[in-house]
Amino acid sequence: MQARVHPVSGPIHGRMRVPGSKSITNRALVCAAMAQGTSELVNASESDDTTLLSNGLNLLGVLARRAGDRLVVEGQGGMLSSPKFPIPIGNAGTTFRFLLSLSGLAKGTTRFSLSPRMAERPLDDLVGALDQLGVRVERDVSGLVVSVHGGGIRGGKTTLRGDRSSQFLSSLLMAAPRADGAVSITVEGTLPSAPYVRMTIDVLRAFGITVAATDDLRTFDVPASQRFRPVVYPVESDASGASYPFGAAAIAGGEMCVEGLHTQSLQGDTAFVRVLERMGCTVRENGGAMAVSRTGELQGIDVDMNGMPDVVPTLAAVALFAGGPTRIRNVAHLRFKESNRLETLAEELRKLGAHIDVHDDGLSIVPKALRGASLSSHDDHRLAMVFGLIGLKIPGVVIDGAECVTKSYPAFWDELGTLAGVTRTG
């Protein structure tokens, strides 16, 4: 599908309905599956990734079904069985990594079917950590099928290289409470996206699980003989998704509001509003809603985005319209996302005439006059959405592969259409 956004004539004012957090939903979904009894996830994400995770859990013997804005999960207390056919994963990294550790608890061999891009993304660090806990993982010759020989996680000590993805650690932490013994995890190297690990620990706590972590998030101890409890769990609005209306206000001027967000959020991406504040925007919070506005000029900044890598594309889009250069640092792990986000983002923005330099750890963006162009999403939902934001100001921006937004924000083009004209074809 192609999407063409028609530029707005002046500042924008309004609100966008942001879905429930995909990151929180997927963690709560795994915890609910491990509980004995019925849990309900309120305001659950309707993203493709969550649908794939629900399907994978269903195939492992857990019933997860949608009821309006809720996911109802009939947990089996961690008693899982390997399915007869491979679990389809596509390019859903969170889904695959979370299910990989979980399937170590299942009786028999669980197989996963991957997309070519997912097969290229890092996995060895998690495989090595699971091997130390007695779970054997194998790839077939094509690399597109991964098999997990389950039957239980024996517990004990394991080490995990942490510099490529925090999802490996979150995956282990959610499966560890059902291991045969206590689990101790030591993280080697730099851990990116640390707020997501804290999110995992908070969600585990809500389901009755205790994890002891050192302040530097280097060592984690998960006691044995813990049981997940079924709960009714409210899911926050998605802070990564909220970056798009907030970015729209920064780019076009005016004010955009998102309900269901607050500064005490579990999500590290909530801090993106402070980045926009440094660039010249105004942020206000009122009764469970956050709003970002801009009336003056944007300024470029130098910023470490390690804790909120998913909003780097949004920041890059906003930086195109700033009054000076922006340097984004400490996000080398973006090379291992749905696309190589550093390279593909730079490649596509250069088609607009942008001056983008790619560094080992991030990007530099020097504002220039921009022109319209056809941009490829590279099947990366976050790229497609930020290209739509650029179209609010630059005529002639066309996004190829625009349908990939369903991975995290299925209603994005409808919501953007409340601010500007959006033509979709194909």
Protein Blocks (a to p, Z undefined) as FASTA:
>chain_A
ZZdddddfbdcdddddddddfklmmmmmmmmmmpgcddddehiafbfklmmmmmmmmmno
pacddehjaccdddehhpacddfbdcdekjafklmmmmmmmmmmpgcjddddddfklmmp
cfklmmmmmmmnopacdddfkopaccddehiaebhaddddfklbmklmmmmmmmmmmmmb
dcddddehjdehklmmmmmmmmmmmnopacdddfklpaccddehiacddddddddddfkl
mmmmmmmmmmngpadddehiafkbfblklmmmmmmmmnopacddeehiacdddfbdcddd
dddfklmmmlmmmmmmmmmmmcbdcddehilmmmmmmbdfklmmmmmmmmnopacdddfk
lccddddddddddddeklpaklmmmmmmmmmmmghiacehklmmmmmmmmlmmmmmmmpc
cddeZZ
